[in-house]
């Protein structure tokens, strides 16, 4: 479904606020099939229980290679659309350019010692939440990532996807990104450029999930750089 994405509109939203809802990328059937993988430990390289690390409450698992269908194709196609946006940001912040293809970014990660896959699935039940954070994983960071809601929103209450930006010398501003099943939000991993009176400056961004009041919420996270 990435062929139908409105990339000029996505670029405008990312430049204006650091996040963009891009419409459904996965069908309900594909969402259900991916959720069913969560209880197959051979599909994953590690499992994180959030409360053990102070990350919140709930758990997530990082996929092992090879990633299940349709994730390899989806990540590659999304990266192709996001690379020009990321390079626009890099130019504004005087940072190195990123390659045009995901396979070349993966090679750069490997050369930097970042070899572990970072695509993950998160599972929340009643009372679970995810504290505000940034998904960095190493020195090489691609500045944009995606989260796709796998659950039907009718299956849970609460669990809003929250983004918070912190401009210098200003109070934090929070945003909530409402999603339907299979829909994605693309957002800044760490920071985004904002134009001020003296040129561009960096605005820090973090994301998290508010407490689930009832039901079960599952999300797919697509991060384009690998982990050290």
KOLTIFI-121669 format. One record per residue (C-alpha): residue in three letters; y, z, x. Coordinates in steps of 0.02 Angstrom, whole numbers, padded with zeros to 5 digits, always signed. Layout:
BEGIN
AlaYZX...
This chain:
BEGIN
Unk+00000+00000+00000Unk+00115+00004+00151Unk+00155-00182+00125Unk+00258-00137-00029Unk+00364-00004+00056Unk+00552-00027+00049Unk+00590-00001+00233Unk+00780-00027+00222Unk+00789+00109+00089Unk+00674+00223+00189Unk+00784+00198+00343Unk+00940+00237+00242Unk+00864+00399+00174Unk+00801+00455+00345Unk+00969+00421+00425Unk+01063+00508+00285Unk+00958+00666+00266Unk+00808+00663+00385Unk+00674+00635+00252Unk+00619+00503+00127Unk+00494+00496-00015Unk+00407+00328+00000Unk+00297+00314-00153Unk+00107+00318-00169Unk+00009+00265-00014Unk-00164+00319-00074Unk-00251+00297-00241Unk-00315+00451-00335Unk-00493+00399-00293Unk-00453+00391-00107Unk-00365+00560-00117Unk-00519+00636-00198Unk-00634+00559-00067Unk-00528+00628+00076Unk-00524+00801-00003Unk-00714+00799-00011Unk-00720+00782+00179Unk-00642+00953+00204Unk-00811+01040+00187Unk-00893+00926+00315Unk-00858+01016+00480Unk-00925+00873+00586Unk-00772+00772+00533Unk-00651+00894+00618Unk-00615+00954+00794Unk-00544+01125+00747Unk-00503+01240+00600Unk-00349+01351+00595Unk-00335+01504+00483Unk-00147+01522+00468Unk-00133+01711+00448Unk-00224+01740+00613Unk-00079+01655+00705Unk+00069+01708+00597Unk+00087+01531+00528Unk+00077+01585+00346Unk-00076+01597+00236Unk-00207+01464+00202Unk-00296+01350+00324Unk-00301+01176+00397Unk-00417+01068+00500Unk-00380+00935+00630Unk-00483+00777+00613Unk-00595+00725+00757Unk-00603+00546+00818Unk-00646+00425+00745Unk-00531+00457+00598Unk-00603+00419+00426Unk-00547+00267+00328Unk-00412+00225+00284Unk-00319+00336+00409Unk-00323+00223+00564Unk-00251+00075+00471Unk-00126+00183+00374Unk-00060+00268+00531Unk-00042+00102+00623Unk+00052+00017+00480Unk+00167+00165+00452Unk+00205+00174+00637Unk+00256-00009+00641Unk+00385+00025+00506Unk+00446+00188+00582Unk+00460+00133+00764Unk+00625+00037+00738Unk+00699+00189+00650Unk+00639+00305+00788Unk+00714+00190+00920Unk+00879+00189+00826Unk+00879+00378+00836Unk+00829+00374+01020Unk+00975+00260+01061Unk+01097+00376+00971Unk+01028+00529+01063Unk+01012+00445+01234Unk+00823+00463+01235Unk+00687+00342+01295Unk+00626+00206+01178Unk+00458+00213+01092Unk+00332+00069+01096Unk+00318-00046+00946Unk+00131-00016+00919Unk+00039+00147+00889Unk-00097+00103+01015Unk+00035+00095+01151Unk+00106+00265+01101Unk-00072+00334+01107Unk-00089+00266+01284Unk+00073+00352+01333Unk+00008+00515+01258Unk-00153+00498+01356Unk-00056+00471+01518Unk+00044+00629+01479Unk-00115+00732+01453Unk-00101+00731+01262Unk-00274+00672+01209Unk-00321+00770+01052Unk-00296+00691+00879Unk-00166+00774+00768Unk-00203+00704+00594Unk-00247+00853+00486Unk-00290+00913+00312Unk-00214+01072+00241Unk-00287+01179+00102Unk-00192+01311+00003Unk-00250+01427-00135Unk-00159+01559-00239Unk-00037+01656-00130Unk-00051+01535+00016Unk+00102+01462+00102Unk+00157+01381+00265Unk+00303+01452+00365Unk+00441+01336+00424Unk+00388+01251+00584Unk+00392+01094+00692Unk+00237+00994+00744Unk+00270+00960+00928Unk+00103+00977+01023Unk+00170+00923+01193Unk+00314+00848+01290Unk+00293+00675+01211Unk+00350+00686+01029Unk+00370+00541+00909Unk+00515+00597+00799Unk+00444+00556+00626Unk+00287+00607+00532Unk+00216+00594+00356Unk+00135+00713+00231Unk+00035+00646+00083Unk-00008+00753-00067Unk-00194+00737-00100Unk-00203+00851-00251Unk-00150+00810-00427Unk+00010+00912-00457Unk-00066+00968-00623Unk-00199+01061-00522Unk-00081+01191-00448Unk+00083+01282-00474Unk+00210+01319-00338Unk+00171+01248-00167Unk+00333+01149-00151Unk+00358+01048+00008Unk+00516+01118+00087Unk+00627+01048+00226Unk+00766+01148+00306Unk+00901+01078+00420Unk+01012+01180+00534Unk+01176+01102+00586Unk+01272+01183+00729Unk+01391+01322+00672Unk+01333+01303+00492Unk+01213+01390+00374Unk+01043+01312+00344Unk+01018+01189+00202Unk+00852+01177+00110Unk+00777+01024+00023Unk+00625+01012-00090Unk+00525+00850-00092Unk+00428+00831-00256Unk+00271+00724-00238Unk+00140+00648-00352Unk-00042+00625-00300Unk-00056+00502-00157Unk+00131+00498-00126Unk+00206+00525+00047Unk+00361+00605+00117Unk+00416+00548+00290Unk+00525+00670+00386Unk+00595+00719+00555Unk+00475+00815+00666Unk+00606+00912+00763Unk+00781+00841+00753Unk+00884+00697+00688Unk+01051+00621+00741Unk+01205+00652+00635Unk+01374+00570+00665Unk+01520+00689+00690Unk+01701+00671+00740Unk+01650+00668+00925Unk+01499+00556+00907Unk+01317+00590+00868Unk+01241+00763+00882Unk+01069+00840+00852Unk+01022+00929+00691Unk+00864+01035+00698Unk+00740+01018+00554Unk+00588+01120+00503Unk+00465+01103+00361Unk+00344+01212+00266Unk+00263+01245+00097Unk+00315+01379-00027Unk+00186+01499-00099Unk+00056+01426-00215Unk+00056+01527-00376Unk-00107+01459-00447Unk-00236+01323-00417Unk-00274+01229-00256Unk-00158+01115-00157Unk-00220+00996-00022Unk-00113+00887+00091Unk-00143+00756+00225Unk-00031+00764+00377Unk-00004+00609+00484Unk+00072+00644+00654Unk+00087+00498+00773Unk+00086+00584+00943Unk-00073+00669+01005Unk-00090+00849+01063Unk-00106+00920+01238
